[in-house]
Each structure stands twice: as C-alpha cells, then as structure tokens.
Amino acid sequence: MAIADNERITLLINGQSHDYWTRYEVDSDLFIPADAWSLSLAVPLNGVPPKLSAGASIQLKLGRDTVLMGELDTVRHSVNNQSHDLSLQGRDGAGKLVDCSAPIFVAKQATLGEVVAQIVKPLGFSKIKISAQTSRVFDKINIEPGDTAWDALQHAAEAAGLWPWFASDGTLMVGGPDYNQAPVGTLTLGPDGNIQSLIETRNIARRMSELTVLGQAHGSGNQTGKHALKAVVKDASVKGYRPKIVVDCEADTPAAAMAKARKLLADSRLEGYTVEIIVCGHRAPNGQPWGPGQRVEVISEVHGIEQVLFICARRFTGGRQVATTTTLTCKEDGVWILDAHPHKKKHRKGKNTSAGEVLKLGEDHD
C-alpha cells in the first residue's frame, strides 16, 4: 500500500531514520500526560535488526512536520519460526516527568516561570513557554518528597489557572485552550464527505444541574475565620433537578468557591458529550497535522451536528497493509475552562500561616 510522502511517519533515532512500519500508533491527548507511541517493524528472518537502546531520544515526523519528541521506553525483539519482529514503544517529554520525583526546593516570591524551571530543568528540559495574561507570583513554594515532577508541575500550573502539556516540537507549554483560533477545516459525514465514521456519545452520569461549593477560611493572627462560604452555579442544559454539594477546604474566599464551582460544573459538562471521528490520512483540511487543541467544524445531518468542536485528543494509525487513518476525540467548543485553584497542604505541627499564603506540594492532595 503506497503512502504519500507527506503522510509517512518517520522515526529519527541515533542519527538514523526508519519509516517502513508494519503498524504504528501515535497518540496525543491534552488531558493525559505522556503521549504514547508504538511502532512495529518486520525484520527479514535472516536479517539483523537495528541497534536501538531504551532511553534514546527520538523524533517522530509526519512528512517534514515534527509530531512528537521524546524517548524510546521499550524495545521488544521477537523471533520464531515464522516471523522476526521488532516493536518500539515510548512517550513524549512528559514521560520522564511522570516517572521521576520532583526536585526538592523552597522558593519565596517566585513567578510561575521560575517555579516551572526549577521543577523541569534539572531533568533536562529547557524549552518552556508560558502563555498567561498575568504573571502569578507565589509567596512561598515548598516542594517536598513524594510528588512526581509532573504532579508538582500540574499543581503549580493549576494554581495559576493554567494547564501543562508538551507541544509536538518538545516545548513544555503552560497555558490554556485558544478558542479564538480559526477551525482547521470542515469534516462532513455523508456520501461525498471526508468522515469515515462518527460516534456521538451523550452521557448524563455525573452531570449536575446545580452545583454548590461550601468552603471556609481558617482564622489567623491577622484575620478571623470565615464560615459558610458558598457558591452556586447552574447548568440549564441538564434536564431535571440533579443537585450536588461539594465541601472544599481550599475554597477560602467567595471567589475561590465560585472558581471551584465553575470548574467542577464545566468538567462534568465536558465528560457528558464526546464525538469520536475517524478520517483518512493524518492531516487536517488546511494541511496541518491533526493535533489536540485544534478546532474543527463538524457536519453530520444524521446526528444533527453542525458546529465547531474542540479536539482534545488524536491518534495516528497506519502501517504496511493498514489504512492510514486519524481518530479525533472532540468535545464541545469553549467548555473546557481553567481557573486558578491552589493545592494547599495541611500545615506541619507548630506552623500556622494565613490561608492562601503557601502552595505546598508533596503531601496529600485532597
């Protein structure tokens, strides 16, 4: 099965390139750290497989476009009387952050950029881009044993109302969705359309029509405690009365309680609607490689869909005798929201700080 050059997946490793795969899968998901990839190569029975070592840096390209940079995690070499196969598996840069513990340090009056750099640079990451309207300064950061580097990174980003992920070129991104970018094209289901299959899932489980967050602020030497902090948000798209009350000790101001309520309601709505689309090839109508974070217009008369959706995940699949396809996981556009919400910790004995003063990482995360 001939594959066009701009649709060919190539692995660059140890100064060499490989591109004739029995099968491959390349995943990318905004909500799952460490994008995974797997490649299978058939070796002639009398042939010698390439020398590949686990831990080697890799680059995956789609034609001339880089779609993933990371490491080779697993090399599986299988030989029997009928076949000789080599299977490779790995992840993007987040894999090391998921595996490794966060560096232990204490910092005062540190910006988010400084905190992120102290977490990831000791592990070899220097390409960092933070996209935020305002710069968050933490009074104190105290990272202790117990958290992985990804945990620490994610909690610091969430405290600033942001989210971390790795771009295809290996850059660590800390930011949020861009709902102002133009859609990458139109996908249509029908005899003359460009969609192979479309599955629409609507799910009422864990959906709430009304969500209430109850919080409190502990007293200190400078202020008295506050009780019965309350925030209520409603989702008119949920039919019937489905209330939920959440008690959150971290919601120590009315604004924090409202931010938590909005985030929880948005997350429930995000889970409640999914559109999974399979298309031919690995490129969007505008020529870009498909990727999470893109927006795409979807039209399906039979499903009653004619709207722009947000792509949160994509999977490239292909290989010899395997169709070259992309699976897109889409959500409602504009629903995924991010709000600043620090992960505070229980204070150690003998210490008492004002609520919201310290962002500690490395203990319980309830």
N, C-alpha and C positions, 0 to 999 in steps of 0.2 A: 504494500500500500504506500504510494508515493506521498511524501509530506512536503508541503511548501516550505521554503527556507525560513520565511518569517513566522512559521508555526512550529519550527523544530526546537525541541528542548535539548539544550547542550549543557553538560556538566564540565566546569573548569576546575581542575584539581591538580596540584603538584606540577603546574606548568603544562599540563596536557588537557585535551578536550575529548569528550566522549558523547556521542549523540545517537547511537543506534540501539534503542531500547526495546526489549520485549514488552515491557509495560512500565508506566510511570504514573505517579500521582504527586501533585504539588498543592498543598493546602495553604490557605491564608484566612485567618479569622480574627476580627477585631477583638472579640471577647474571650479568646482562648490564647494564653501566652505560649510562645514557642511554636511557630508554624512548622508543620512537619512535611517532609518529602520522602519519597521512596522511589527507587529506580531498580529495574531488573534487567540484567544483561545475559544473553545466551552466549556461552563460550564454546567453540568447537571442541569435540570430545578429546582431541589430541592437542588442543591449544593451551596456552599459558595465560591466565587472567592477569590484568594489570595489577601492579603492586600498589595497594591502597591501604592506608593506615587510619584506624579510627582516631578521631581528633583533628584530622587535617581540615584546613579551611577550604571552603568550596564556594563556588558561584554558579548559580543556575541562570541560564539565559534563554529567552524566547526570541529566536532570531537574533537581532542585535540588542534587544532590550533585556536588562537585568531584572529578574523577577524574584530572586531570593539570594541572600548571602548568609552563610552560617558555617556549620561544622558537620563533618561526617561522624555520626554517632556509632553506627553498627555496620560491620562488613560480614556478610554471611556467604560462605563459599560451599556450594553443594554439588556433589558428583555421585552419579550412579551409572548403571549400565546403559541407560537411555539418554541421559542429559547431563549437562555441565552448566551450572547456573551461578551467577554472582548477583547478590542482592545488596543494595546500599540503602541505608536509611539515615536521616539526620533531621536537624531543626535549624531554624534561623538563630540570630544572636540571642534571643530570649532564652534559648535552651540553657546556656551557661548561667544566666541569672536565676532560672528556676532551680537548677541543680545546686548552686553554691550559696553559702551563707553570706549575709551582708557584712561588709566591713564594720567593725565596732568603732563608733566615734561619738563625740559630743560636740555640738556646734551651737553658737549663740548668734542671734541676729543674722541668720543665714538666708539667702534668697533660695528659691526653688532650684534655680540653675546650679547653685553651689552645692545644695544637698544632693541633687541627682548626680553631679560629677563625682562627689565623694563616694557615692554608692557604686557607680559603674566603672569609673576609670581604673581602679585597682584590678578589675577583671579584664582590662584590655579594651574598653570601649571609649573612643574619643569623639566620635561623630554624634553630636547631640543637638537637637533642635527643639526649642520650647516655644510653642505658639500660644500666647496668652495675652489678653487685653491689658492686664495689670500684672505687676510683679509681686508675688507673695513673699513676705519676709516672716520667717518663723522666729519667735522669741528664743526658743531653745529646741534643738533636735537631740534626742538621746537614743541612739540605736544600740540595742543590747543583743547578746547572744540569743539565738532561737529563730529569728526570721531569715528567710532566704533573701537574696538580693532583690528578687522580683517582688516579694511581699513588701519590702521596705520602699522600693521604687513606686509600687502601686499606691501604697498608703500615703506617701508624700504627694503624689500627683493628685489623688482624690481630695486631700486636704486643701488643695488649691483649685478644686473644681475641674480637674483635667484627667486625662487617661493616657497611659503609655502603650506604645506599640513600636515595632520595627518596620521601617519602610523597606521597599524592595532593594534599595542600594546599601542597606546595612545601617542606615542612620536611625538612632533612637529618637523617636518622636514622642513629645509630651504635649498633648493638645486636646482637641475635640473634633466632632464632625463639622464639616463645612456644607451647610445646606444651601449656600448661595451659589455653589459651583454649578455650571450647566450640566445637564444629563449627557452621558457619553453616547447616547443614541436611543433608538426605539426598537423594542422587541415586540413582535406580533405573533400570536398563536392563530394558525389558520392554514389553509392550503397554500397560500402564497407567502406565509410568514417565515420568520427566521428562528422560531422556537421549536425545538424537538418535543419537549414535554413541559408541562407546568402543573405543579401541585400546590393548591391553595389550602392552608390549614387555619381554621378559626378555632380557638380554644378558650373556654370560659373558666377552666381551672385556674385558680389563684388570681382571677380578675376581681377587682373590687369596685363597687360603685361609689363608695365613700371610705376614705382612709383618714384615720385620726392618729396623730403622733402626740404622745404625752411625754413631757420632759421636765427636768428640774435643774436648778443651779445651786450648787453647794455654797454655803457661806464661807467667808474668809475674813481676814483681819481688815479688809478694805470694804467689804460689802456683805449684806445679809443674804441668806439663801432665798431662792425663789421656787415656789411650788406651783403645781397645776399649770405649767406652761403647756399650751395646747395649740395645735394647728390642724385644720380640717381641709381636705381637698376632695373634689368630686369628679367622677368620670361619667359624663352624660351618655357615652356610647355603650355603657354596660346596662343591659335591660334588667329591671328588677332591683331589689334592695339587697346589696351584698356589702355590708359594712365590715371594717376591720380596724382594731385599735392596736397600736404598737407603742410600747413603752421603751423609750430610748434615753439612757442616762447621759448620752453625749449631746442631746438636744438641750443645751443650757441657756438658750436665748429664743425668743419668738421667731427670729429669722432662721436660726438653725433648725428649729422644729418644722417650720414651713418648708425649708430646703429638703429636709429628710422626707417629709410627706410627699412633696412633688416628685422626688427621685423614686420613691417606692411605687407610687402610682404609675409613673412613666415606665418603670421596669416591668410592672405587671401587664401594662398595655403592650409593651414590646414583645413579651412572651406570648401574648394572645393572638398574634397574627403573623404568619410566615408564608412566603411564596418561594417555592423552590423551582428553579428554571434550569433546564439543560439546553445548551446551544452548541452548534457546531463550531469548532475552532477555539482559539484562546484569545481572540481579540474582539474588542467592542466595535460597534459600527464606525466609530471615529478613528479606528486603527490602534488605539491604546490597548495594552494587555489588560484583561479584566483584573480588577482588584477590589478589595474591600474599601469602603469609604466613598466609592463612586455612587452616582445617582443615575437611574435609567428609567425611561418611560416604558411602561408595560401595557400592552393592549391584548385583552382576551375577551371576546364577546361572550363566549360560553360561560366564563366565570364572572362576567360583569365588571371586569377590571379595565380601567382606562385612567392610569395615574402614574405619577413618578414615585418610584420606590427607592429605598436606600439599601445598597449592597453591604451586608455585614460580613459575608464570607464567600470565598470562591474556591473551587477545586479544579485543577487541570488534570485530565486523564487522557492517556493515549499510549502509543507504542506500536510495535510491529503487529499487524493483524488486529489492532484495537482502534476503534474510532477515536479521532481527536475531538474531544468534547470538553466543555466547561460547565460545571454545576454552580449556579449562583444561588445563594441564600439571601433573600431580601426581606426587609421589614418596612413598616410604614415610614414614610419620609417625615423627618422632623420630630419623631417621638423619642429617640434616644437623647436624653439630656444629661448634663453633668452639673453638679452643684458642689461647692466647697463643703466638705464634711470631715473634719479631723478625726483621726482614730486616737482617742485619748486612752491612757492606761491607768490602772489602779496605782495610786501613789504608794511608794515604799513607806514602811513604818518610820515615823519621825519626820516625814516631809509633808509639807502642806503648801500647795500652790493654787493660784487662782484658776478658776475654770477657764479652759481655753488657752492657758498660757503655755503649756508644754505639749508637744507632739512627741510621744514616746513610741518606739517601735521595738518589738521583740518579746512582748508578753502576750496576754490574752487579747483577742480582737473581737469581742462581742459588742 
